[in-house]
Amino acid sequence: MANTSSAKKADRQSERHRLHNRYYAKTTRNAIRDIRNTKDKAAAEKQAPAVFAMIDKLAKIGLIHKNKAANLKSGIQVYINKLA
């Protein structure tokens, strides 16, 4: 348990940051899942820029590594290109 006032404040802030990060990470994962479950190429191409922006934002704020972001975007693009 935190003893000092600064430690208590750090606990409050870390909880807020954790919930904030969890929301954006989960939202992005759901968007990636949705785009990978679609069978319509036009719909996937329309969703892709927004999903790529979400992935880039996670990498920018440090929630995921930049290489993981690149791998995710590459995998999504490969999937879209394979759709008929």
ABEGO torsion letter per residue (X at the ends): XBABAAAAAAAAAAAAAAAAAAAAAAAAAAAAAAAAABABAAAAAAAAAAAAAAAAAAAAAGABBAAAAAAAAAAAAAAAAABX
